[in-house]
Amino acid sequence: MLKKIRLLGDERGATLVEFGLVAAPFFLMLLGIMDLGYRGYVDTVSKSVLHKVARDASTGEMTTAQIKQQVNDGLDDLVLKNAVIEVSTESYFDFTNIGKPEKLTVDNNNNGEVDPGDCFIDNNGNDVFDTDYGIAGTGGPDDIVNYKIEIVSPRLFPLASMIGLDDTMIISNSTAVRNQPFGAQVDLVATCVSELN
């Protein structure tokens, strides 16, 4: 009986047991905060790099390959080794056209879609009705260029699946900039295509 009382009153090693119970959730939370902080930092820096490159490219003196290279160089020291950085540019006549479909001029059955016999203004000249008629590239003088970046990267710590997150993170940003007036802007040509391929 005396041994049992002494055993129940013995508190040696209690701190170690308490630390063991608290340590795992604490470190998991700490790593999660660091992972989210890294994601936020990459998001902010990628926006900054994209804005700077877009401003530099608005003079019309950079090719799309140079734009992609500058974005990659700006993020090289920040992103993880296996990260994939995709950069795309599309030009538009003005800001209101970004992400908009080409305009229907004749809609015979009034369904809002292009059917055989309907007509539309083929803004990008590809003879196809586009739901987003941006033209790939950096456009011409006074054109609006929409710059997009997507970063697909492994997470900072390989513990994401333990807390229900995906093992990869995707960061997307975009910015639209008007090109400098380094020449005359080409007007849109209203072309009506009545036959669909």
C-alpha positions as semicolon CSV with decimal commas, in nm:
position;residue;x (nm);y (nm);z (nm)
1;M;0,000;0,000;0,000
2;L;0,285;0,236;0,087
3;K;0,453;0,159;-0,250
4;K;0,130;0,243;-0,433
5;I;0,098;0,579;-0,254
6;R;0,460;0,661;-0,330
7;L;0,410;0,570;-0,698
8;L;0,099;0,788;-0,730
9;G;0,278;1,082;-0,570
10;D;0,591;1,046;-0,784
11;E;0,598;1,336;-1,038
12;R;0,938;1,263;-1,189
13;G;0,910;1,257;-1,571
14;A;0,573;1,437;-1,575
15;T;0,720;1,727;-1,771
16;L;0,850;1,490;-2,036
17;V;0,506;1,332;-2,078
18;E;0,338;1,674;-2,097
19;F;0,593;1,790;-2,354
20;G;0,528;1,476;-2,561
21;L;0,154;1,549;-2,564
22;V;0,196;1,915;-2,662
23;A;0,500;1,896;-2,893
24;A;0,347;1,722;-3,196
25;P;0,046;1,957;-3,236
26;F;0,267;2,259;-3,161
27;F;0,529;2,173;-3,425
28;L;0,259;2,081;-3,678
29;M;0,094;2,420;-3,622
30;L;0,431;2,598;-3,641
31;L;0,522;2,429;-3,971
32;G;0,174;2,508;-4,107
33;I;0,214;2,878;-4,023
34;M;0,556;2,883;-4,188
35;D;0,414;2,711;-4,498
36;L;0,127;2,961;-4,527
37;G;0,370;3,247;-4,467
38;Y;0,594;3,121;-4,749
39;R;0,294;3,094;-4,982
40;G;0,191;3,450;-4,900
41;Y;0,544;3,575;-4,954
42;V;0,573;3,403;-5,295
43;D;0,232;3,546;-5,391
44;T;0,337;3,901;-5,300
45;V;0,679;3,885;-5,465
46;S;0,539;3,728;-5,783
47;K;0,289;4,016;-5,811
48;S;0,570;4,267;-5,768
49;V;0,793;4,098;-6,028
50;L;0,502;4,070;-6,274
51;H;0,415;4,441;-6,234
52;K;0,777;4,546;-6,289
53;V;0,822;4,330;-6,598
54;A;0,486;4,451;-6,739
55;R;0,592;4,814;-6,699
56;D;0,929;4,744;-6,863
57;A;0,762;4,557;-7,153
58;S;0,509;4,835;-7,220
59;T;0,768;5,019;-7,431
60;G;0,740;4,749;-7,698
61;E;1,108;4,657;-7,678
62;M;1,072;4,314;-7,514
63;T;0,973;3,984;-7,672
64;T;0,756;3,730;-7,490
65;A;1,066;3,513;-7,442
66;Q;1,245;3,804;-7,271
67;I;0,939;3,869;-7,052
68;K;0,931;3,505;-6,940
69;Q;1,306;3,510;-6,874
70;Q;1,285;3,825;-6,661
71;V;0,997;3,681;-6,454
72;N;1,190;3,357;-6,402
73;D;1,505;3,550;-6,306
74;G;1,307;3,763;-6,059
75;L;1,166;3,455;-5,886
76;D;1,465;3,223;-5,920
77;D;1,601;3,269;-5,568
78;L;1,256;3,250;-5,410
79;V;1,076;2,947;-5,553
80;L;1,159;2,588;-5,468
81;K;1,367;2,370;-5,699
82;N;1,079;2,173;-5,855
83;A;0,849;2,474;-5,907
84;V;0,707;2,539;-6,254
85;I;0,649;2,902;-6,357
86;E;0,414;2,970;-6,651
87;V;0,392;3,323;-6,795
88;S;0,143;3,423;-7,065
89;T;0,059;3,751;-7,238
90;E;-0,252;3,844;-7,435
91;S;-0,326;4,178;-7,597
92;Y;-0,661;4,357;-7,627
93;F;-0,781;4,677;-7,791
94;D;-0,893;4,828;-7,459
95;F;-0,943;4,740;-7,091
96;T;-1,315;4,661;-7,128
97;N;-1,241;4,372;-7,365
98;I;-1,025;4,167;-7,127
99;G;-1,177;3,824;-7,089
100;K;-1,483;3,911;-7,300
101;P;-1,618;3,707;-7,593
102;E;-1,629;3,836;-7,946
103;K;-1,945;4,031;-8,027
104;L;-2,238;3,861;-8,202
105;T;-2,384;4,079;-8,477
106;V;-2,650;3,831;-8,597
107;D;-2,804;3,573;-8,364
108;N;-3,079;3,407;-8,568
109;N;-3,230;3,203;-8,283
110;N;-3,147;3,454;-8,004
111;N;-2,972;3,193;-7,787
112;G;-2,659;3,404;-7,724
113;E;-2,436;3,139;-7,883
114;V;-2,279;3,117;-8,228
115;D;-2,467;2,873;-8,450
116;P;-2,433;2,814;-8,826
117;G;-2,569;3,121;-9,001
118;D;-2,490;3,360;-8,715
119;C;-2,236;3,641;-8,755
120;F;-1,978;3,781;-8,517
121;I;-1,699;4,036;-8,523
122;D;-1,378;3,838;-8,553
123;N;-1,155;4,073;-8,352
124;N;-0,846;3,854;-8,356
125;G;-0,882;3,742;-8,718
126;N;-0,874;3,366;-8,661
127;D;-1,216;3,290;-8,821
128;V;-1,330;3,124;-8,496
129;F;-1,570;3,260;-8,235
130;D;-1,365;3,306;-7,917
131;T;-1,503;3,344;-7,566
132;D;-1,186;3,537;-7,483
133;Y;-1,045;3,698;-7,792
134;G;-0,712;3,813;-7,656
135;I;-0,429;3,781;-7,904
136;A;-0,121;3,598;-7,776
137;G;0,179;3,825;-7,748
138;T;0,256;4,178;-7,638
139;G;0,035;4,363;-7,887
140;G;0,111;4,694;-8,048
141;P;0,114;5,063;-7,952
142;D;-0,158;5,164;-7,702
143;D;-0,287;4,804;-7,681
144;I;-0,375;4,659;-7,342
145;V;-0,163;4,358;-7,249
146;N;-0,284;4,117;-6,982
147;Y;0,014;3,946;-6,815
148;K;-0,057;3,623;-6,625
149;I;0,167;3,414;-6,405
150;E;0,098;3,073;-6,254
151;I;0,339;2,905;-6,015
152;V;0,293;2,535;-5,938
153;S;0,525;2,445;-5,656
154;P;0,574;2,177;-5,395
155;R;0,497;2,299;-5,045
156;L;0,773;2,421;-4,818
157;F;0,725;2,125;-4,582
158;P;0,605;1,777;-4,684
159;L;0,348;1,773;-4,403
160;A;0,056;1,927;-4,589
161;S;-0,128;1,598;-4,635
162;M;-0,132;1,552;-4,255
163;I;-0,355;1,856;-4,217
164;G;-0,566;1,795;-4,526
165;L;-0,383;2,017;-4,777
166;D;-0,258;1,927;-5,124
167;D;0,114;1,849;-5,162
168;T;0,147;2,123;-5,424
169;M;0,044;2,488;-5,410
170;I;-0,076;2,694;-5,704
171;I;-0,028;3,071;-5,707
172;S;-0,186;3,279;-5,985
173;N;-0,157;3,652;-6,050
174;S;-0,228;3,885;-6,338
175;T;-0,192;4,250;-6,430
176;A;-0,305;4,455;-6,728
177;V;-0,094;4,740;-6,864
178;R;-0,146;4,977;-7,158
179;N;0,148;4,979;-7,397
180;Q;0,327;5,308;-7,456
181;P;0,230;5,498;-7,774
182;F;0,540;5,392;-7,967
183;G;0,340;5,402;-8,293
184;A;-0,019;5,416;-8,417
185;Q;-0,269;5,171;-8,268
186;V;-0,427;4,945;-8,527
187;D;-0,806;4,986;-8,531
188;L;-1,033;4,686;-8,488
189;V;-1,169;4,557;-8,816
190;A;-1,534;4,456;-8,808
191;T;-1,546;4,125;-8,990
192;C;-1,864;3,924;-9,007
193;V;-1,814;3,552;-9,054
194;S;-2,140;3,386;-9,142
195;E;-2,010;3,034;-9,192
196;L;-1,872;2,833;-8,901
197;N;-1,614;2,563;-8,950
